[in-house]
């Protein structure tokens, strides 16, 4: 309602206006029952964040944690299943905070999703690692429809940097969570985001983070340079890193994590995995994803779009695998 008034004021004086009001304590009950041209559906089950990482403005802009009730999640998934979707991705701003206002966890959302008839695969969006207790991981592992793909946001493998970021775990705790996941899931993939050049990051801090990434052996890493955000605590921190240094650190981390990516893909060779085919790359040439989100290319004279079929993985390329239908 305030938008017309703010637009009029801006047009009159050209000054920037920041007016963030109180957020509704409930998650807005928006539903989507179709994703045209897509083989998987994305379902937002959570919004807001209470973490206040020092580089992030989201808690101020999006408000506090609020979740979609389990019965609403089930209702939305039933509609998607009726539309023919066989795979869904549960997403949120801070997904692992799902249900905390009711004493629930992300495991409750996964159990709800996996119980919906017609949904064959359930996937999770980006996760905060410290919320994945041994009990939560055990409950997740008990759901055979849950895809063993875990995008665990790391940001840095250096404890000093993690503390300045106001992250809620140490590198050793993160490693323990990864080991726990790998210990209970069959052939899981662990992917992450890593930031370079955060305020105060010394050459020694970067080396510690780089070596940690090598040690974990991620299936894939999204590497990005820290970017200052006005209004955040990190924007006011001393020791801002020059762009040239950020670029060089990005290059080194990308090189190291790309090598880990190639090693992970090699571990998939020889396996037979169900693949959901999502796109046609060339004539008679299709791309799909295994449960752990390994991209697989297959040649086939028959249309494969939207089908889940067993594939023998024969060869690993730079960023995907080649296979043949069984």
C-alpha positions in Angstrom: 0.0 0.0 0.0 2.9 2.4 0.6 4.4 1.8 -2.8 2.5 4.5 -4.7 3.4 7.0 -2.0 7.1 6.1 -2.1 7.1 6.2 -5.9 5.6 9.7 -5.9 8.2 10.9 -3.3 11.1 9.4 -5.4 9.9 11.0 -8.6 9.7 14.3 -6.8 13.1 14.4 -5.1 15.1 11.4 -6.5 16.2 10.2 -3.1 16.6 6.6 -2.2 13.9 5.3 0.1 14.3 2.3 2.4 11.1 1.4 4.3 11.0 -2.2 5.6 7.9 -2.7 7.7 7.0 -5.5 10.1 6.8 -8.9 8.6 3.7 -11.1 8.9 4.6 -14.0 11.3 3.0 -16.5 8.9 4.4 -17.8 5.6 2.3 -16.4 2.7 0.2 -19.4 1.5 1.3 -19.2 -2.1 0.9 -22.4 -4.2 2.2 -23.4 -7.7 0.7 -26.4 -9.3 2.5 -26.4 -12.6 6.0 -25.7 -14.0 5.7 -25.8 -17.7 8.6 -27.4 -19.6 10.1 -28.7 -16.3 10.4 -32.2 -15.0 10.8 -31.3 -11.4 8.7 -28.9 -9.2 10.1 -26.4 -6.6 8.0 -26.0 -3.4 8.8 -23.2 -1.0 8.2 -24.4 2.5 10.0 -21.8 4.5 10.9 -18.1 4.5 13.0 -15.7 6.7 16.1 -16.2 8.7 17.2 -15.7 12.4 20.9 -16.3 11.9 22.3 -12.7 11.2 25.5 -13.7 9.4 27.6 -10.6 9.3 27.7 -10.4 5.5 23.9 -10.9 4.9 21.0 -8.5 4.8 18.3 -11.2 4.5 17.1 -11.2 8.2 16.4 -7.5 7.9 14.8 -7.7 4.4 12.9 -11.0 4.8 12.1 -11.1 8.5 12.2 -14.0 10.9 11.7 -17.7 10.3 8.2 -18.8 9.3 7.2 -22.1 7.8 4.4 -23.7 5.7 2.4 -26.1 7.8 2.9 -29.8 7.0 -0.7 -30.3 5.9 -0.3 -27.4 3.4 3.0 -28.9 2.1 1.2 -32.2 1.6 -1.8 -30.5 -0.2 0.5 -28.7 -2.6 2.5 -31.8 -3.4 -0.6 -33.8 -4.1 -1.6 -31.2 -6.7 1.8 -31.4 -8.3 1.7 -35.2 -8.3 -1.7 -35.0 -10.1 0.0 -32.9 -12.7 2.5 -35.6 -13.4 5.5 -34.3 -11.4 7.6 -37.2 -10.0 10.3 -35.1 -8.4 10.0 -32.1 -6.1 12.6 -29.8 -4.5 11.9 -28.4 -1.1 13.3 -24.8 -0.9 13.5 -21.9 1.6 15.6 -19.0 2.6 16.9 -21.0 5.6 15.5 -24.4 4.8 16.9 -26.2 7.8 15.0 -23.8 10.1 11.8 -25.3 8.8 9.2 -25.8 11.6 11.3 -24.5 14.4 8.4 -22.3 15.5 6.4 -25.5 16.2 9.2 -27.7 17.5 9.5 -29.5 14.2 12.6 -29.9 11.9 13.4 -30.3 8.2 13.0 -34.1 8.8 9.3 -33.5 9.4 8.9 -31.8 6.0 10.8 -34.5 4.2 8.7 -37.3 5.8 5.6 -35.4 4.8 6.8 -35.0 1.2 7.9 -38.6 0.9 4.5 -39.8 2.0 2.7 -38.2 -0.9 1.6 -40.8 -3.4 3.0 -40.2 -6.9 6.1 -38.3 -5.7 9.0 -40.6 -6.4 12.0 -38.3 -5.6 12.3 -35.6 -3.0 15.3 -33.2 -3.1 16.4 -30.5 -0.7 17.7 -27.0 -1.5 20.6 -25.3 0.2 21.1 -26.4 3.9 22.7 -24.9 7.0 25.0 -27.6 8.2 24.8 -27.1 11.9 21.0 -27.9 11.9 21.7 -31.4 10.7 22.1 -33.2 14.0 22.7 -37.0 14.0 19.0 -37.5 14.8 17.9 -35.4 11.9 20.3 -37.1 9.5 19.1 -40.5 10.7 15.5 -39.6 10.1 16.4 -38.3 6.6 18.3 -41.5 5.8 15.2 -43.6 6.6 13.3 -42.0 3.7 14.2 -44.0 0.5 12.6 -41.3 -1.7 14.9 -38.6 -0.4 17.7 -37.9 -3.0 21.1 -38.2 -1.3 22.3 -34.8 -2.5 23.3 -32.3 0.2 24.2 -28.7 -0.5 25.7 -27.7 2.8 26.6 -24.1 2.8 30.2 -23.8 4.1 31.4 -20.3 3.1 34.9 -20.8 4.6 37.0 -23.6 5.9 38.9 -21.3 8.2 37.6 -21.0 11.8 38.7 -17.4 12.2 36.8 -16.4 9.1 33.8 -18.3 10.1 33.7 -16.5 13.4 33.9 -13.1 11.7 31.1 -14.2 9.4 29.0 -15.1 12.5 28.5 -18.6 11.2 27.4 -21.1 13.8 29.9 -24.0 13.4 33.6 -24.7 13.1 35.4 -26.4 10.2 35.8 -29.6 12.4 32.1 -29.6 13.2 31.3 -29.2 9.5 33.6 -32.1 8.6 31.8 -34.3 11.3 28.4 -33.5 9.7 29.7 -34.5 6.3 31.2 -37.7 7.6 27.9 -38.5 9.3 26.0 -38.0 6.0 28.5 -40.2 4.1 28.3 -42.8 6.8 24.5 -43.4 6.5 23.6 -42.6 2.9 24.6 -44.7 -0.1 26.6 -42.8 -2.7 25.7 -39.2 -1.5 27.0 -36.1 -3.0 28.0 -33.1 -0.9 28.2 -29.7 -2.6 28.7 -26.3 -1.2 29.2 -22.5 -1.5 32.6 -21.0 -0.6 33.5 -17.3 -0.3 36.9 -15.8 -0.8 38.1 -12.4 0.2 35.9 -11.9 3.2 36.7 -8.9 5.3 39.9 -9.6 7.3 40.8 -12.8 5.4 44.6 -13.1 5.5 46.7 -15.2 3.1 47.0 -17.8 5.9 43.2 -17.8 6.4 42.7 -18.4 2.7 45.2 -21.3 2.7 43.4 -22.9 5.6 40.1 -22.7 3.7 41.6 -23.9 0.5 43.2 -26.9 2.2 39.9 -27.7 4.0 38.1 -27.8 0.6 40.7 -30.2 -0.7 40.3 -32.4 2.4 36.5 -32.7 2.2 36.5 -33.5 -1.5 33.2 -31.9 -2.5 31.2 -33.1 -5.5 30.9 -29.5 -6.6 31.6 -26.0 -5.2 30.2 -22.7 -6.1 33.0 -20.2 -5.6 32.4 -16.5 -5.3 34.1 -13.4 -4.0 32.8 -11.5 -1.0 30.8 -8.4 -2.0 30.1 -5.7 0.5 26.4 -5.0 1.4 25.5 -1.7 3.0 23.8 -2.2 6.3 25.6 -5.4 7.2 28.2 -5.7 10.0 30.8 -7.0 7.5 30.6 -3.8 5.4 32.0 -1.9 8.4 34.8 -4.4 9.2 38.4 -3.5 8.8 40.7 -5.4 6.4 38.6 -5.3 3.3 40.4 -7.4 0.6 41.3 -5.8 -2.7 39.5 -7.1 -5.8 42.7 -8.3 -7.4 43.4 -10.5 -4.4 39.9 -11.8 -4.5 40.2 -12.7 -8.2 43.4 -14.7 -7.6 42.0 -16.5 -4.6 38.9 -17.3 -6.6 41.0 -18.8 -9.4 43.0 -21.0 -7.0 39.9 -22.3 -5.2 38.0 -23.0 -8.5 41.0 -24.9 -9.8 41.2 -27.0 -6.6 37.5 -27.7 -6.5 37.2 -28.5 -10.2 39.7 -31.2 -9.6 37.6 -32.6 -6.8 34.6 -32.5 -9.1 36.4 -34.6 -11.6 37.4 -37.1 -8.9 33.8 -37.4 -7.8 32.5 -38.0 -11.3 35.0 -40.8 -11.7 33.6 -42.5 -8.6 30.2 -42.8 -10.4 31.6 -44.8 -13.3 30.4 -48.4 -13.3 27.3 -47.7 -11.3 23.8 -48.2 -12.5 21.6 -45.4 -11.3 18.0 -44.2 -12.0 18.2 -41.0 -14.1 15.4 -38.4 -14.5 15.8 -37.1 -18.1 15.3 -33.3 -18.2 16.5 -31.9 -21.5 17.4 -32.8 -25.1 21.0 -31.7 -25.8 21.3 -32.8 -29.5 19.5 -35.0 -31.9 18.9 -38.3 -30.0 21.0 -37.0 -27.1 19.5 -36.4 -23.7 20.7 -35.1 -20.3 19.3 -36.2 -16.9 20.3 -36.4 -13.3 20.8 -39.3 -10.9 19.5 -39.2 -7.4 22.7 -37.6 -6.1 22.4 -35.0 -8.9 25.2 -36.3 -11.2 24.5 -35.1 -14.7 24.4 -38.0 -17.2 24.2 -37.8 -21.0 22.6 -40.7 -22.9 22.0 -41.3 -26.6 18.6 -42.7 -27.4 16.4 -42.9 -30.5 13.3 -42.8 -28.4 12.1 -39.6 -26.4 13.3 -39.7 -22.8 12.1 -36.3 -21.5 10.4 -36.7 -18.1 11.2 -40.4 -17.7 13.1 -42.0 -14.8 15.1 -44.9 -16.3 18.1 -47.0 -15.1 21.4 -46.0 -16.7 24.8 -47.7 -16.6 27.4 -44.9 -16.2 30.3 -45.7 -18.5 32.6 -42.6 -18.6 33.3 -39.4 -16.7 33.8 -36.1 -18.6 34.8 -32.7 -17.2 31.5 -31.8 -15.7 29.1 -34.7 -16.5 29.1 -38.5 -17.1 28.2 -40.6 -20.2 26.0 -43.6 -19.9 23.7 -46.1 -21.7 20.2 -47.2 -20.9 19.7 -50.5 -19.3 
